[in-house]
Amino acid sequence: MLTLTKEDGPADLDGVTHLSIGVSWDPTAGTSGGVLGVLRRKAGTDLDLIAIAMQGAEPVRLAGLDSLDPLGNRALVHSGDNQTGRGEGDDETVTVEFAGVPRNVTSIVFVAAAFKKGSSFQKARNISFKVYDASGGSAQQVADIWPSLLTQDNGCAVAKAVRVGDSWKLEVINVTGKIKQGDEHALMRFAVSK
């Protein structure tokens, strides 16, 4: 079994044919009480999980937001946009089938962000990024990454899969940063810097 932590450094993904990364969170009222607090919890908050396929230092494809199958062959697939954080299990997921990723893609950076205006990490509780070995049709959790509750940032670089010859390595990053909300170029610049 593969178990990943940030301190371990990059892990070989030998034998892993499919990798999934999921994000889950719970809506919160923040500091609002009473009726306003109830309404905020009911409305939830919208976080986004995004996978950015890189060609060297250049972002070339994005899975997430409104793009569910950017490679067109189901090799990099996003589950769709959960805008509330309500529900059991992962709220959004990205799955990679490594054999279908074109050779020109040298890495894939997984980023979570409070991307849309009005959303924020502070309006979510219990944010968790889970990494799964999804080879063979079943998902086995290999990492559970928790960003700091103290962050004032709105983006988190979760992990990065890097092509090494004919194989892949996965590195847990778990680094937060500020991303201009609604700006896809700012999101991609953040991913490129990781």
C-alpha positions in Angstrom: 0.0 0.0 0.0 1.2 3.5 -0.9 1.0 6.1 1.9 1.8 9.7 1.2 2.9 12.6 3.3 4.5 15.9 2.5 7.6 15.0 4.5 8.1 11.8 2.5 8.9 13.6 -0.7 7.8 12.3 -4.1 6.4 8.8 -4.1 6.7 6.4 -7.0 3.4 5.5 -8.6 4.6 2.3 -10.1 1.6 0.0 -10.5 -0.9 2.8 -10.1 -2.9 3.1 -13.3 -5.6 5.4 -12.0 -5.2 8.2 -9.4 -8.1 10.2 -7.8 -7.9 13.3 -5.7 -11.0 14.4 -3.9 -11.8 17.5 -1.8 -14.5 17.6 0.9 -15.6 20.4 3.2 -18.5 21.3 5.5 -20.4 24.6 5.2 -20.2 26.9 8.2 -21.9 30.0 9.4 -18.6 31.6 10.2 -19.1 34.0 13.1 -22.8 34.6 12.2 -25.4 33.4 14.6 -29.1 33.2 14.6 -31.1 33.4 11.4 -28.1 34.6 9.4 -26.0 31.7 10.6 -28.7 29.2 9.6 -29.0 30.8 6.2 -25.2 30.7 5.6 -25.0 27.1 6.6 -27.9 26.3 4.3 -26.4 28.1 1.4 -23.0 26.5 1.9 -19.8 27.6 0.3 -18.3 26.9 -3.0 -14.7 25.5 -3.2 -13.3 24.2 -6.5 -10.9 21.4 -7.1 -8.9 21.9 -10.3 -6.2 19.8 -12.1 -3.9 21.7 -14.4 -2.0 19.6 -17.0 1.4 21.1 -17.6 3.7 20.9 -20.6 7.0 21.8 -19.0 6.4 25.2 -17.3 3.3 25.9 -19.4 -0.3 25.1 -18.4 -2.0 23.4 -21.4 -5.3 21.9 -20.1 -7.5 22.5 -17.0 -10.0 20.0 -15.5 -12.5 21.7 -13.2 -14.7 24.8 -13.2 -16.6 24.2 -16.5 -14.2 21.7 -18.1 -14.9 18.1 -17.1 -12.8 16.1 -19.7 -10.2 18.5 -21.1 -8.1 15.8 -22.8 -11.2 14.5 -24.6 -10.3 10.8 -23.8 -11.4 10.4 -20.2 -7.8 10.3 -19.0 -8.3 13.5 -16.9 -11.8 13.7 -15.6 -13.5 16.1 -13.1 -16.6 15.0 -11.3 -18.4 18.3 -11.6 -19.0 21.5 -9.5 -20.4 21.1 -5.9 -21.4 24.6 -4.9 -22.4 24.0 -1.3 -20.1 21.4 0.4 -23.2 19.4 1.5 -23.3 15.7 1.1 -21.3 12.7 2.2 -17.8 11.8 1.0 -15.8 13.9 -1.5 -17.6 16.9 -2.8 -15.4 17.2 -6.0 -13.0 14.7 -7.5 -10.4 14.5 -10.3 -9.4 11.1 -11.7 -6.3 10.5 -13.9 -5.8 7.5 -16.0 -2.0 7.7 -16.6 -1.9 5.5 -19.8 -4.2 8.0 -21.6 -2.3 11.2 -20.6 -0.5 12.4 -23.8 3.3 12.3 -23.7 3.6 16.1 -24.0 2.0 16.4 -20.5 4.9 16.4 -18.1 3.0 17.0 -14.9 -0.4 17.6 -13.4 -0.9 20.1 -10.5 -3.9 19.6 -8.3 -5.2 22.9 -6.8 -8.2 23.7 -4.6 -9.5 27.3 -4.5 -12.2 29.5 -3.2 -12.3 30.7 -6.8 -15.7 32.3 -7.2 -16.3 35.8 -5.8 -17.8 35.6 -2.3 -16.4 32.1 -1.5 -13.6 31.6 0.9 -11.8 28.9 2.9 -13.0 30.7 6.1 -16.6 29.9 5.0 -15.8 26.2 5.0 -14.8 23.8 7.8 -13.1 20.4 7.9 -11.4 20.9 4.5 -9.8 17.6 3.5 -8.0 16.5 0.3 -7.9 12.7 -0.1 -5.6 10.9 -2.5 -6.7 7.5 -3.8 -5.1 4.7 -5.7 -8.1 4.0 -8.0 -6.4 1.2 -10.0 -8.4 -1.9 -10.6 -11.8 -0.2 -10.2 -11.7 0.3 -6.5 -10.4 3.4 -4.6 -7.9 2.8 -1.8 -7.1 6.0 0.2 -3.3 6.7 0.4 -3.3 10.2 1.8 -5.5 12.6 3.7 -4.2 16.2 3.5 -5.5 18.9 5.8 -4.7 22.6 5.1 -4.2 24.9 8.1 -7.2 26.5 9.7 -5.1 29.7 10.2 -4.7 30.5 6.6 -6.2 33.7 5.2 -5.4 32.4 1.7 -8.0 31.2 -0.8 -5.9 28.7 -2.7 -4.1 25.5 -1.9 -1.7 23.5 -4.1 -2.5 20.0 -2.9 -0.3 17.7 -4.9 1.7 17.3 -8.1 2.0 14.3 -10.3 5.2 14.4 -12.4 6.2 12.2 -15.4 9.6 10.5 -15.0 10.3 8.6 -18.2 7.5 6.1 -18.6 6.4 6.3 -15.0 4.9 8.9 -12.6 5.7 10.3 -9.1 3.3 12.1 -6.8 4.4 14.8 -4.4 2.2 16.1 -1.6 2.5 19.9 -1.7 -0.1 21.4 0.8 0.9 25.0 0.3 -1.6 27.8 0.4 -1.5 31.1 -1.4 -3.7 34.0 -2.7 -5.4 33.8 -6.0 -7.5 36.6 -7.5 -11.0 35.3 -7.5 -12.6 34.6 -10.9 -9.2 35.0 -12.7 -8.2 31.7 -14.4 -4.8 33.1 -15.3 -4.0 33.9 -11.7 -5.1 30.3 -10.8 -2.7 28.9 -13.4 0.2 31.2 -12.4 -0.3 29.9 -8.8 -0.2 26.3 -10.1 2.9 27.0 -12.3 4.8 28.3 -9.2 4.4 25.0 -7.4 
